[in-house]
């Protein structure tokens, strides 16, 4: 899908040990447990040019540390006890913020834009971090993202995963980072994660969209 990026799934610590060094050779990576919140279990990892050590930055901290790869793998061992680990290429435009698209079923219910400090190296850019700012689904800044979510990506997602339209959650969201600027000057978007079980807070306009989606589903079940 067009929202994808260079991403790997490690089901075991052995797979991570075998594959991560090759991926690090291509550039910084973001390592995260497959389920979590608040940046817990999320790391930026990169090779050091003149050292066998790697630099790791915990998303809940401001200062990186240098470790051996084995030491870092030991830190991640617990993530495999009841889950797996996601490995994504680090997105250089992260400091420009994360866009959250709130969905009611297959329709966009609003947006949130959040300047983050997690995994951002520059102290000046971290200082710009602030609360998530919410807007309606009519915000002109995000209409291209809305069209992509409603007309392309959500239909592709439901088709690939064999999810019936009526089985989509009444409220869910997708977090995007900005990818490379395209030839026509428009932004591309890289999926960071999808949230389903815990989606709150959300834009003030979203409850109307959620209620309409639920009402439509109830009508179909009558």
C-alpha positions as CSV (number, residue, x, y, z in Angstrom):
1,X,0.0,0.0,0.0
2,X,1.1,3.6,-0.7
3,X,1.2,4.4,3.0
4,X,3.8,1.8,3.6
5,X,7.6,2.1,4.2
6,X,10.6,-0.1,4.6
7,X,9.2,-2.2,7.5
8,X,10.0,-5.5,9.0
9,X,8.3,-7.7,11.6
10,X,10.5,-9.8,14.0
11,X,8.6,-12.7,15.5
12,X,11.6,-13.8,17.5
13,X,14.7,-12.3,19.2
14,X,16.9,-14.6,16.9
15,X,15.3,-13.1,13.8
16,X,16.0,-9.6,15.1
17,X,19.6,-10.4,15.9
18,X,20.1,-11.9,12.4
19,X,18.3,-9.1,10.3
20,X,18.7,-5.8,12.2
21,X,22.5,-5.3,11.5
22,X,21.8,-5.4,7.7
23,X,19.0,-2.9,8.0
24,X,21.0,-0.6,10.2
25,X,23.6,-0.4,7.4
26,X,21.1,1.4,5.3
27,X,20.3,4.1,7.9
28,X,18.6,4.8,11.2
29,X,15.7,2.5,12.2
30,X,12.8,2.8,14.7
31,X,12.3,-0.3,16.8
32,X,9.1,-0.7,18.7
33,X,7.1,-3.4,20.4
34,X,4.0,-4.4,18.5
35,X,1.7,-2.9,21.1
36,X,2.2,-0.1,23.6
37,X,1.5,3.5,24.4
38,X,3.2,6.7,25.4
39,X,6.4,5.8,23.6
40,X,7.2,2.9,25.9
41,X,9.3,0.3,24.1
42,X,10.1,2.6,21.1
43,X,13.7,3.3,20.1
44,X,15.6,5.1,17.4
45,X,18.7,3.0,16.6
46,X,21.6,4.0,14.4
47,X,25.1,2.8,13.6
48,X,28.1,4.9,14.7
49,X,30.5,5.6,11.8
50,X,33.7,4.9,13.6
51,X,32.6,2.6,16.4
52,X,31.2,-0.9,16.8
53,X,28.6,0.5,19.2
54,X,25.2,1.7,18.2
55,X,23.4,4.8,19.3
56,X,19.9,4.2,20.8
57,X,17.4,6.8,21.9
58,X,14.5,5.8,24.1
59,X,11.3,7.6,22.9
60,X,10.6,8.6,26.6
61,X,14.0,10.2,27.0
62,X,15.8,13.2,25.5
63,X,19.4,11.9,25.5
64,X,20.7,8.9,23.5
65,X,23.2,6.3,24.8
66,X,25.7,4.1,23.1
67,X,25.4,0.4,23.5
68,X,26.7,-2.8,21.9
69,X,24.1,-4.5,19.7
70,X,23.9,-7.4,22.1
71,X,23.1,-5.1,25.0
72,X,20.3,-3.5,23.0
73,X,18.9,-6.9,22.0
74,X,18.8,-7.8,25.7
75,X,16.8,-4.7,26.4
76,X,14.3,-5.8,23.8
77,X,14.1,-9.5,24.9
78,X,10.9,-8.9,27.0
79,X,9.0,-7.6,23.9
80,X,9.0,-11.1,22.5
81,X,7.4,-12.7,25.6
82,X,3.9,-11.9,24.5
83,X,4.4,-10.2,21.2
84,X,6.7,-9.2,18.4
85,X,8.8,-6.2,17.3
86,X,8.3,-3.8,14.4
87,X,11.3,-2.3,12.6
88,X,10.8,0.7,10.4
89,X,13.1,3.1,8.6
90,X,13.4,6.4,10.5
91,X,11.5,9.2,8.8
92,X,13.7,12.4,8.6
93,X,10.7,14.7,8.6
94,X,9.5,13.5,12.0
95,X,10.2,16.8,13.6
96,X,7.5,18.4,11.4
97,X,4.9,16.5,13.4
98,X,2.6,13.5,13.3
99,X,-0.8,13.7,11.6
100,X,-3.6,11.6,13.1
101,X,-6.6,10.8,10.9
102,X,-9.7,9.9,12.9
103,X,-12.1,7.5,11.2
104,X,-15.7,6.6,11.8
105,X,-16.0,3.4,9.8
106,X,-14.7,4.2,6.4
107,X,-15.3,8.0,6.7
108,X,-12.9,10.6,8.1
109,X,-14.1,12.2,11.3
110,X,-11.4,14.7,11.8
111,X,-7.7,15.3,12.2
112,X,-5.0,15.9,14.9
113,X,-1.6,17.5,14.3
114,X,1.1,17.0,16.9
115,X,4.6,18.4,17.0
116,X,6.5,15.7,18.8
117,X,9.8,15.5,20.7
118,X,10.0,11.7,20.9
119,X,13.0,10.4,18.8
120,X,13.8,14.0,17.7
121,X,17.5,14.7,18.2
122,X,17.7,18.5,17.9
123,X,17.0,20.3,21.2
124,X,15.6,23.3,19.3
125,X,13.2,21.0,17.4
126,X,12.2,19.2,20.6
127,X,11.4,22.6,22.2
128,X,8.8,23.2,19.5
129,X,6.8,20.1,20.6
130,X,3.3,20.8,21.9
131,X,-0.2,19.4,22.4
132,X,-2.1,17.7,19.6
133,X,-4.2,20.3,17.8
134,X,-7.6,19.0,16.6
135,X,-9.5,20.1,13.5
136,X,-12.6,18.9,11.6
137,X,-12.6,16.7,8.6
138,X,-13.2,19.8,6.5
139,X,-9.8,21.3,7.4
140,X,-8.4,22.5,4.0
141,X,-4.8,21.6,5.1
142,X,-5.6,17.9,5.1
143,X,-8.1,17.3,2.3
144,X,-5.6,15.3,0.3
145,X,-5.0,13.0,3.2
146,X,-8.7,12.7,3.7
147,X,-9.2,11.7,0.1
148,X,-6.4,9.1,0.3
149,X,-7.9,7.6,3.5
150,X,-11.5,7.4,2.3
151,X,-11.1,6.6,-1.4
152,X,-7.9,4.5,-1.6
153,X,-6.2,3.3,1.6
154,X,-9.2,2.2,3.7
155,X,-10.8,0.2,0.7
156,X,-7.4,-1.3,0.1
157,X,-7.0,-2.2,3.8
158,X,-10.4,-3.8,4.1
159,X,-9.8,-5.8,0.8
160,X,-6.4,-7.1,1.9
161,X,-7.6,-8.1,5.3
162,X,-11.0,-9.3,4.2
163,X,-12.9,-6.9,6.5
164,X,-16.5,-6.1,5.6
165,X,-17.3,-2.4,5.5
166,X,-19.9,-2.8,8.3
167,X,-17.3,-4.4,10.5
168,X,-15.0,-1.4,10.7
169,X,-14.8,0.2,14.1
170,X,-17.1,3.1,14.9
171,X,-13.9,5.1,15.8
172,X,-10.3,4.3,15.0
173,X,-7.3,6.3,13.8
174,X,-4.2,6.2,11.8
175,X,-1.0,8.1,12.6
176,X,1.1,9.4,9.7
177,X,4.6,10.9,9.4
178,X,5.5,13.0,6.5
179,X,7.5,11.2,3.8
180,X,9.4,12.5,0.8
181,X,8.1,15.5,-1.0
182,X,6.8,14.3,-4.4
183,X,7.7,15.7,-7.8
184,X,4.6,17.9,-7.9
185,X,5.5,19.4,-4.5
186,X,2.8,17.5,-2.5
187,X,3.6,15.5,0.7
188,X,3.7,11.8,0.9
189,X,2.5,10.0,4.1
190,X,4.0,7.1,6.0
191,X,1.9,5.0,8.3
192,X,3.2,4.9,11.8
193,X,0.5,2.9,13.5
194,X,-3.3,2.3,13.7
195,X,-5.1,2.7,17.0
196,X,-8.5,0.9,17.6
197,X,-9.0,-0.1,21.2
198,X,-8.1,3.3,22.8
199,X,-9.1,6.3,20.7
200,X,-9.5,9.4,22.9
201,X,-9.5,12.4,22.9
202,X,-10.7,13.3,19.4
203,X,-11.9,16.4,17.5
204,X,-15.1,18.0,18.8
205,X,-16.8,17.3,15.5
206,X,-16.1,13.6,15.6
207,X,-19.0,12.4,17.8
208,X,-21.5,13.4,15.2
209,X,-19.7,11.3,12.6
210,X,-19.4,8.4,15.0
211,X,-23.1,8.5,16.0
212,X,-24.1,8.6,12.3
213,X,-22.0,5.6,11.5
214,X,-23.5,3.6,14.5
215,X,-27.0,4.6,13.5
216,X,-26.4,3.5,9.9
217,X,-25.1,0.1,11.1
218,X,-28.1,-0.3,13.4
219,X,-30.5,0.5,10.5
220,X,-28.9,-2.2,8.4
221,X,-29.3,-4.8,11.1
222,X,-33.1,-4.2,11.5
